[in-house]
Amino acid sequence: MTVTVTLPSGEKYEGRLVRIDEFTVSVAETDGTTRSFRRDSDTIPKVDVHDPLKPHRELLGGYTDKDIHDVTAYLASLP
């Protein structure tokens, strides 16, 4: 996952997401520098997390036990 942190001044930091919680966000930049930012609210600083697997994780909650059973049965039937 990558992240873009935009400070109120407009300064942006981009890199690999190291950690995020209600209080801080940590970014590992491409040069190896790790920066941590205090989060004052949900919008300060602005944090955009880029997670390419997010759509797949959202789909997972929609599957029923029957759906998973049917997929497993189909895969087991393949030669």
Biopython code that builds the backbone (N, CA, C, O; Angstrom):
import numpy as np
from Bio.PDB.StructureBuilder import StructureBuilder

atoms = [
    (1, "MET", "N", (0.829, -1.173, 0.000)),
    (1, "MET", "CA", (0.000, 0.000, 0.000)),
    (1, "MET", "C", (0.876, 1.239, 0.000)),
    (1, "MET", "O", (1.919, 1.285, 0.651)),
    (2, "THR", "N", (0.444, 2.214, -0.723)),
    (2, "THR", "CA", (1.135, 3.491, -0.723)),
    (2, "THR", "C", (0.206, 4.550, -0.136)),
    (2, "THR", "O", (-0.998, 4.343, 0.009)),
    (3, "VAL", "N", (0.804, 5.681, 0.194)),
    (3, "VAL", "CA", (0.029, 6.742, 0.830)),
    (3, "VAL", "C", (0.578, 8.095, 0.394)),
    (3, "VAL", "O", (1.772, 8.248, 0.136)),
    (4, "THR", "N", (-0.319, 9.064, 0.318)),
    (4, "THR", "CA", (0.061, 10.457, 0.092)),
    (4, "THR", "C", (-0.448, 11.258, 1.281)),
    (4, "THR", "O", (-1.640, 11.238, 1.589)),
    (5, "VAL", "N", (0.456, 11.958, 1.943)),
    (5, "VAL", "CA", (0.102, 12.804, 3.078)),
    (5, "VAL", "C", (0.272, 14.249, 2.632)),
    (5, "VAL", "O", (1.359, 14.657, 2.220)),
    (6, "THR", "N", (-0.811, 15.023, 2.716)),
    (6, "THR", "CA", (-0.768, 16.431, 2.335)),
    (6, "THR", "C", (-0.963, 17.274, 3.588)),
    (6, "THR", "O", (-2.005, 17.208, 4.241)),
    (7, "LEU", "N", (0.052, 18.065, 3.912)),
    (7, "LEU", "CA", (0.000, 18.933, 5.082)),
    (7, "LEU", "C", (-0.857, 20.166, 4.788)),
    (7, "LEU", "O", (-1.086, 20.485, 3.621)),
    (8, "PRO", "N", (-1.335, 20.863, 5.821)),
    (8, "PRO", "CA", (-2.128, 22.079, 5.600)),
    (8, "PRO", "C", (-1.401, 23.119, 4.739)),
    (8, "PRO", "O", (-2.047, 23.917, 4.059)),
    (9, "SER", "N", (-0.076, 23.116, 4.765)),
    (9, "SER", "CA", (0.712, 24.060, 3.961)),
    (9, "SER", "C", (0.715, 23.700, 2.479)),
    (9, "SER", "O", (1.153, 24.495, 1.647)),
    (10, "GLY", "N", (0.220, 22.486, 2.142)),
    (10, "GLY", "CA", (0.224, 22.029, 0.758)),
    (10, "GLY", "C", (1.382, 21.098, 0.438)),
    (10, "GLY", "O", (1.416, 20.488, -0.631)),
    (11, "GLU", "N", (2.329, 20.987, 1.359)),
    (11, "GLU", "CA", (3.478, 20.100, 1.159)),
    (11, "GLU", "C", (3.003, 18.651, 1.169)),
    (11, "GLU", "O", (2.206, 18.254, 2.020)),
    (12, "LYS", "N", (3.508, 17.856, 0.201)),
    (12, "LYS", "CA", (3.080, 16.464, 0.071)),
    (12, "LYS", "C", (4.250, 15.510, 0.303)),
    (12, "LYS", "O", (5.391, 15.782, -0.071)),
    (13, "TYR", "N", (3.924, 14.390, 0.931)),
    (13, "TYR", "CA", (4.881, 13.301, 1.130)),
    (13, "TYR", "C", (4.221, 12.030, 0.633)),
    (13, "TYR", "O", (3.085, 11.723, 0.992)),
    (14, "GLU", "N", (4.952, 11.287, -0.205)),
    (14, "GLU", "CA", (4.420, 10.050, -0.777)),
    (14, "GLU", "C", (5.386, 8.914, -0.528)),
    (14, "GLU", "O", (6.600, 9.108, -0.482)),
    (15, "GLY", "N", (4.832, 7.726, -0.369)),
    (15, "GLY", "CA", (5.662, 6.551, -0.197)),
    (15, "GLY", "C", (4.862, 5.367, 0.284)),
    (15, "GLY", "O", (3.633, 5.353, 0.222)),
    (16, "ARG", "N", (5.592, 4.361, 0.770)),
    (16, "ARG", "CA", (4.967, 3.145, 1.268)),
    (16, "ARG", "C", (4.385, 3.405, 2.650)),
    (16, "ARG", "O", (5.034, 4.008, 3.505)),
    (17, "LEU", "N", (3.161, 2.947, 2.859)),
    (17, "LEU", "CA", (2.515, 3.104, 4.156)),
    (17, "LEU", "C", (3.163, 2.160, 5.157)),
    (17, "LEU", "O", (3.170, 0.945, 4.957)),
    (18, "VAL", "N", (3.703, 2.713, 6.227)),
    (18, "VAL", "CA", (4.332, 1.919, 7.280)),
    (18, "VAL", "C", (3.322, 1.641, 8.383)),
    (18, "VAL", "O", (3.196, 0.513, 8.859)),
    (19, "ARG", "N", (2.598, 2.698, 8.786)),
    (19, "ARG", "CA", (1.637, 2.555, 9.876)),
    (19, "ARG", "C", (0.623, 3.682, 9.803)),
    (19, "ARG", "O", (0.942, 4.815, 9.444)),
    (20, "ILE", "N", (-0.616, 3.334, 10.158)),
    (20, "ILE", "CA", (-1.642, 4.356, 10.257)),
    (20, "ILE", "C", (-2.598, 3.964, 11.377)),
    (20, "ILE", "O", (-3.012, 2.810, 11.487)),
    (21, "ASP", "N", (-2.938, 4.945, 12.204)),
    (21, "ASP", "CA", (-3.955, 4.750, 13.236)),
    (21, "ASP", "C", (-4.632, 6.093, 13.472)),
    (21, "ASP", "O", (-4.454, 7.020, 12.681)),
    (22, "GLU", "N", (-5.396, 6.210, 14.533)),
    (22, "GLU", "CA", (-6.132, 7.446, 14.780)),
    (22, "GLU", "C", (-5.217, 8.625, 15.111)),
    (22, "GLU", "O", (-5.627, 9.780, 14.997)),
    (23, "PHE", "N", (-3.980, 8.338, 15.521)),
    (23, "PHE", "CA", (-3.105, 9.379, 16.033)),
    (23, "PHE", "C", (-1.934, 9.735, 15.121)),
    (23, "PHE", "O", (-1.490, 10.883, 15.113)),
    (24, "THR", "N", (-1.433, 8.782, 14.362)),
    (24, "THR", "CA", (-0.263, 9.030, 13.513)),
    (24, "THR", "C", (-0.387, 8.295, 12.184)),
    (24, "THR", "O", (-1.162, 7.350, 12.036)),
    (25, "VAL", "N", (0.402, 8.764, 11.227)),
    (25, "VAL", "CA", (0.589, 8.063, 9.962)),
    (25, "VAL", "C", (2.084, 8.115, 9.669)),
    (25, "VAL", "O", (2.714, 9.165, 9.797)),
    (26, "SER", "N", (2.645, 6.973, 9.274)),
    (26, "SER", "CA", (4.074, 6.891, 8.964)),
    (26, "SER", "C", (4.254, 6.472, 7.512)),
    (26, "SER", "O", (3.589, 5.561, 7.020)),
    (27, "VAL", "N", (5.174, 7.164, 6.838)),
    (27, "VAL", "CA", (5.432, 6.969, 5.416)),
    (27, "VAL", "C", (6.903, 6.660, 5.217)),
    (27, "VAL", "O", (7.762, 7.358, 5.757)),
    (28, "ALA", "N", (7.208, 5.616, 4.444)),
    (28, "ALA", "CA", (8.591, 5.322, 4.049)),
    (28, "ALA", "C", (8.772, 5.848, 2.628)),
    (28, "ALA", "O", (8.173, 5.332, 1.684)),
    (29, "GLU", "N", (9.601, 6.874, 2.487)),
    (29, "GLU", "CA", (9.830, 7.471, 1.179)),
    (29, "GLU", "C", (10.802, 6.615, 0.370)),
    (29, "GLU", "O", (11.462, 5.731, 0.917)),
    (30, "THR", "N", (10.886, 6.878, -0.924)),
    (30, "THR", "CA", (11.714, 6.060, -1.812)),
    (30, "THR", "C", (13.192, 6.123, -1.464)),
    (30, "THR", "O", (13.932, 5.190, -1.778)),
    (31, "ASP", "N", (13.643, 7.199, -0.821)),
    (31, "ASP", "CA", (15.063, 7.306, -0.447)),
    (31, "ASP", "C", (15.370, 6.600, 0.872)),
    (31, "ASP", "O", (16.506, 6.635, 1.346)),
    (32, "GLY", "N", (14.350, 5.952, 1.473)),
    (32, "GLY", "CA", (14.554, 5.220, 2.710)),
    (32, "GLY", "C", (14.182, 5.999, 3.962)),
    (32, "GLY", "O", (14.168, 5.439, 5.059)),
    (33, "THR", "N", (13.881, 7.275, 3.813)),
    (33, "THR", "CA", (13.499, 8.105, 4.946)),
    (33, "THR", "C", (12.097, 7.733, 5.410)),
    (33, "THR", "O", (11.179, 7.617, 4.599)),
    (34, "THR", "N", (11.935, 7.546, 6.707)),
    (34, "THR", "CA", (10.607, 7.306, 7.270)),
    (34, "THR", "C", (10.165, 8.564, 7.997)),
    (34, "THR", "O", (10.883, 9.092, 8.845)),
    (35, "ARG", "N", (8.989, 9.029, 7.658)),
    (35, "ARG", "CA", (8.437, 10.237, 8.283)),
    (35, "ARG", "C", (7.120, 9.873, 8.953)),
    (35, "ARG", "O", (6.324, 9.099, 8.421)),
    (36, "SER", "N", (6.910, 10.445, 10.126)),
    (36, "SER", "CA", (5.661, 10.246, 10.863)),
    (36, "SER", "C", (4.985, 11.590, 11.054)),
    (36, "SER", "O", (5.634, 12.607, 11.300)),
    (37, "PHE", "N", (3.666, 11.569, 10.935)),
    (37, "PHE", "CA", (2.879, 12.789, 11.069)),
    (37, "PHE", "C", (1.783, 12.566, 12.093)),
    (37, "PHE", "O", (1.116, 11.531, 12.094)),
    (38, "ARG", "N", (1.605, 13.550, 12.964)),
    (38, "ARG", "CA", (0.522, 13.484, 13.940)),
    (38, "ARG", "C", (-0.777, 13.834, 13.232)),
    (38, "ARG", "O", (-0.835, 14.778, 12.445)),
    (39, "ARG", "N", (-1.826, 13.056, 13.523)),
    (39, "ARG", "CA", (-3.136, 13.317, 12.935)),
    (39, "ARG", "C", (-3.986, 14.050, 13.960)),
    (39, "ARG", "O", (-4.270, 13.522, 15.035)),
    (40, "ASP", "N", (-4.388, 15.267, 13.625)),
    (40, "ASP", "CA", (-5.221, 16.057, 14.524)),
    (40, "ASP", "C", (-6.695, 15.732, 14.350)),
    (40, "ASP", "O", (-7.492, 15.920, 15.269)),
    (41, "SER", "N", (-7.055, 15.243, 13.164)),
    (41, "SER", "CA", (-8.439, 14.862, 12.884)),
    (41, "SER", "C", (-8.426, 13.948, 11.671)),
    (41, "SER", "O", (-7.362, 13.555, 11.193)),
    (42, "ASP", "N", (-9.615, 13.611, 11.172)),
    (42, "ASP", "CA", (-9.688, 12.762, 9.983)),
    (42, "ASP", "C", (-9.212, 13.484, 8.731)),
    (42, "ASP", "O", (-8.912, 12.846, 7.723)),
    (43, "THR", "N", (-9.141, 14.820, 8.789)),
    (43, "THR", "CA", (-8.784, 15.580, 7.591)),
    (43, "THR", "C", (-7.476, 16.358, 7.700)),
    (43, "THR", "O", (-7.023, 16.923, 6.704)),
    (44, "ILE", "N", (-6.857, 16.405, 8.878)),
    (44, "ILE", "CA", (-5.600, 17.158, 9.050)),
    (44, "ILE", "C", (-4.542, 16.234, 9.634)),
    (44, "ILE", "O", (-4.708, 15.787, 10.769)),
    (45, "PRO", "N", (-3.487, 15.928, 8.935)),
    (45, "PRO", "CA", (-3.263, 16.221, 7.530)),
    (45, "PRO", "C", (-4.147, 15.323, 6.654)),
    (45, "PRO", "O", (-4.691, 14.323, 7.123)),
    (46, "LYS", "N", (-4.278, 15.695, 5.383)),
    (46, "LYS", "CA", (-5.063, 14.877, 4.460)),
    (46, "LYS", "C", (-4.257, 13.623, 4.135)),
    (46, "LYS", "O", (-3.096, 13.710, 3.736)),
    (47, "VAL", "N", (-4.875, 12.461, 4.308)),
    (47, "VAL", "CA", (-4.192, 11.185, 4.078)),
    (47, "VAL", "C", (-4.973, 10.411, 3.022)),
    (47, "VAL", "O", (-6.145, 10.091, 3.218)),
    (48, "ASP", "N", (-4.312, 10.110, 1.893)),
    (48, "ASP", "CA", (-4.911, 9.311, 0.826)),
    (48, "ASP", "C", (-4.161, 7.984, 0.751)),
    (48, "ASP", "O", (-2.998, 7.939, 0.350)),
    (49, "VAL", "N", (-4.840, 6.904, 1.142)),
    (49, "VAL", "CA", (-4.241, 5.573, 1.093)),
    (49, "VAL", "C", (-4.607, 4.949, -0.247)),
    (49, "VAL", "O", (-5.775, 4.940, -0.637)),
    (50, "HIS", "N", (-3.609, 4.429, -0.948)),
    (50, "HIS", "CA", (-3.803, 3.800, -2.249)),
    (50, "HIS", "C", (-3.622, 2.296, -2.067)),
    (50, "HIS", "O", (-2.499, 1.796, -2.011)),
    (51, "ASP", "N", (-4.737, 1.588, -1.978)),
    (51, "ASP", "CA", (-4.720, 0.147, -1.734)),
    (51, "ASP", "C", (-5.291, -0.567, -2.956)),
    (51, "ASP", "O", (-6.508, -0.571, -3.144)),
    (52, "PRO", "N", (-4.434, -1.179, -3.799)),
    (52, "PRO", "CA", (-4.939, -1.828, -5.004)),
    (52, "PRO", "C", (-5.821, -3.050, -4.720)),
    (52, "PRO", "O", (-6.548, -3.494, -5.609)),
    (53, "LEU", "N", (-5.774, -3.594, -3.520)),
    (53, "LEU", "CA", (-6.589, -4.766, -3.191)),
    (53, "LEU", "C", (-7.922, -4.408, -2.538)),
    (53, "LEU", "O", (-8.713, -5.300, -2.229)),
    (54, "LYS", "N", (-8.181, -3.129, -2.326)),
    (54, "LYS", "CA", (-9.405, -2.708, -1.643)),
    (54, "LYS", "C", (-10.677, -3.258, -2.296)),
    (54, "LYS", "O", (-11.542, -3.758, -1.577)),
    (55, "PRO", "N", (-10.832, -3.189, -3.625)),
    (55, "PRO", "CA", (-12.058, -3.745, -4.223)),
    (55, "PRO", "C", (-12.236, -5.235, -3.939)),
    (55, "PRO", "O", (-13.362, -5.704, -3.768)),
    (56, "HIS", "N", (-11.150, -5.967, -3.890)),
    (56, "HIS", "CA", (-11.230, -7.403, -3.617)),
    (56, "HIS", "C", (-11.644, -7.657, -2.165)),
    (56, "HIS", "O", (-12.437, -8.557, -1.891)),
    (57, "ARG", "N", (-11.112, -6.870, -1.250)),
    (57, "ARG", "CA", (-11.496, -7.016, 0.162)),
    (57, "ARG", "C", (-12.967, -6.688, 0.374)),
    (57, "ARG", "O", (-13.640, -7.326, 1.183)),
    (58, "GLU", "N", (-13.467, -5.688, -0.358)),
    (58, "GLU", "CA", (-14.871, -5.326, -0.240)),
    (58, "GLU", "C", (-15.777, -6.430, -0.776)),
    (58, "GLU", "O", (-16.863, -6.648, -0.239)),
    (59, "LEU", "N", (-15.349, -7.125, -1.823)),
    (59, "LEU", "CA", (-16.131, -8.234, -2.370)),
    (59, "LEU", "C", (-16.234, -9.393, -1.390)),
    (59, "LEU", "O", (-17.258, -10.074, -1.332)),
    (60, "LEU", "N", (-15.187, -9.613, -0.631)),
    (60, "LEU", "CA", (-15.140, -10.755, 0.279)),
    (60, "LEU", "C", (-16.302, -10.763, 1.260)),
    (60, "LEU", "O", (-16.813, -11.832, 1.594)),
    (61, "GLY", "N", (-16.730, -9.600, 1.728)),
    (61, "GLY", "CA", (-17.837, -9.520, 2.671)),
    (61, "GLY", "C", (-19.185, -9.898, 2.070)),
    (61, "GLY", "O", (-20.129, -10.188, 2.805)),
    (62, "GLY", "N", (-19.284, -9.897, 0.755)),
    (62, "GLY", "CA", (-20.545, -10.206, 0.093)),
    (62, "GLY", "C", (-20.766, -11.680, -0.183)),
    (62, "GLY", "O", (-21.877, -12.080, -0.532)),
    (63, "TYR", "N", (-19.740, -12.492, -0.036)),
    (63, "TYR", "CA", (-19.872, -13.922, -0.309)),
    (63, "TYR", "C", (-20.547, -14.642, 0.847)),
    (63, "TYR", "O", (-20.271, -14.370, 2.015)),
    (64, "THR", "N", (-21.433, -15.561, 0.503)),
    (64, "THR", "CA", (-22.083, -16.391, 1.517)),
    (64, "THR", "C", (-21.300, -17.689, 1.672)),
    (64, "THR", "O", (-20.426, -17.996, 0.863)),
    (65, "ASP", "N", (-21.619, -18.444, 2.714)),
    (65, "ASP", "CA", (-20.986, -19.750, 2.891)),
    (65, "ASP", "C", (-21.284, -20.647, 1.701)),
    (65, "ASP", "O", (-20.429, -21.425, 1.278)),
    (66, "LYS", "N", (-22.487, -20.545, 1.161)),
    (66, "LYS", "CA", (-22.855, -21.359, -0.001)),
    (66, "LYS", "C", (-21.993, -20.993, -1.208)),
    (66, "LYS", "O", (-21.551, -21.876, -1.944)),
    (67, "ASP", "N", (-21.753, -19.699, -1.414)),
    (67, "ASP", "CA", (-20.900, -19.280, -2.531)),
    (67, "ASP", "C", (-19.512, -19.900, -2.420)),
    (67, "ASP", "O", (-18.989, -20.434, -3.399)),
    (68, "ILE", "N", (-18.925, -19.832, -1.252)),
    (68, "ILE", "CA", (-17.582, -20.393, -1.041)),
    (68, "ILE", "C", (-17.604, -21.912, -1.213)),
    (68, "ILE", "O", (-16.686, -22.484, -1.799)),
    (69, "HIS", "N", (-18.646, -22.562, -0.705)),
    (69, "HIS", "CA", (-18.786, -24.017, -0.858)),
    (69, "HIS", "C", (-18.871, -24.370, -2.338)),
    (69, "HIS", "O", (-18.218, -25.313, -2.785)),
    (70, "ASP", "N", (-19.666, -23.625, -3.103)),
    (70, "ASP", "CA", (-19.819, -23.912, -4.531)),
    (70, "ASP", "C", (-18.506, -23.734, -5.291)),
    (70, "ASP", "O", (-18.183, -24.542, -6.161)),
    (71, "VAL", "N", (-17.760, -22.704, -4.976)),
    (71, "VAL", "CA", (-16.453, -22.489, -5.631)),
    (71, "VAL", "C", (-15.491, -23.612, -5.284)),
    (71, "VAL", "O", (-14.783, -24.127, -6.149)),
    (72, "THR", "N", (-15.472, -23.988, -4.007)),
    (72, "THR", "CA", (-14.585, -25.075, -3.560)),
    (72, "THR", "C", (-14.965, -26.385, -4.247)),
    (72, "THR", "O", (-14.092, -27.124, -4.701)),
    (73, "ALA", "N", (-16.252, -26.672, -4.322)),
    (73, "ALA", "CA", (-16.711, -27.911, -4.984)),
    (73, "ALA", "C", (-16.320, -27.898, -6.462)),
    (73, "ALA", "O", (-15.903, -28.923, -7.002)),
    (74, "TYR", "N", (-16.450, -26.756, -7.109)),
    (74, "TYR", "CA", (-16.064, -26.652, -8.518)),
    (74, "TYR", "C", (-14.571, -26.891, -8.689)),
    (74, "TYR", "O", (-14.163, -27.657, -9.563)),
    (75, "LEU", "N", (-13.752, -26.246, -7.867)),
    (75, "LEU", "CA", (-12.306, -26.420, -7.969)),
    (75, "LEU", "C", (-11.896, -27.858, -7.700)),
    (75, "LEU", "O", (-10.978, -28.369, -8.341)),
    (76, "ALA", "N", (-12.565, -28.518, -6.759)),
    (76, "ALA", "CA", (-12.248, -29.918, -6.430)),
    (76, "ALA", "C", (-12.636, -30.844, -7.576)),
    (76, "ALA", "O", (-12.073, -31.932, -7.702)),
    (77, "SER", "N", (-13.580, -30.437, -8.408)),
    (77, "SER", "CA", (-14.030, -31.305, -9.512)),
    (77, "SER", "C", (-13.135, -31.219, -10.735)),
    (77, "SER", "O", (-13.244, -32.039, -11.647)),
    (78, "LEU", "N", (-12.243, -30.222, -10.760)),
    (78, "LEU", "CA", (-11.359, -30.079, -11.921)),
    (78, "LEU", "C", (-10.323, -31.198, -11.946)),
    (78, "LEU", "O", (-9.856, -31.651, -10.901)),
    (79, "PRO", "N", (-9.972, -31.633, -13.147)),
    (79, "PRO", "CA", (-8.966, -32.725, -13.234)),
    (79, "PRO", "C", (-7.581, -32.289, -12.838)),
    (79, "PRO", "O", (-6.650, -33.094, -12.864)),
]
sb = StructureBuilder()
sb.init_structure("model")
sb.init_model(0)
sb.init_chain("A")
sb.init_seg("    ")
for serial, (resi, resn, name, xyz) in enumerate(atoms, 1):
    if name == "N":
        sb.init_residue(resn, " ", resi, " ")
    sb.init_atom(name, np.array(xyz, "f"), 0.0, 1.0, " ", f" {name:<3s}", serial, name[0])
structure = sb.get_structure()
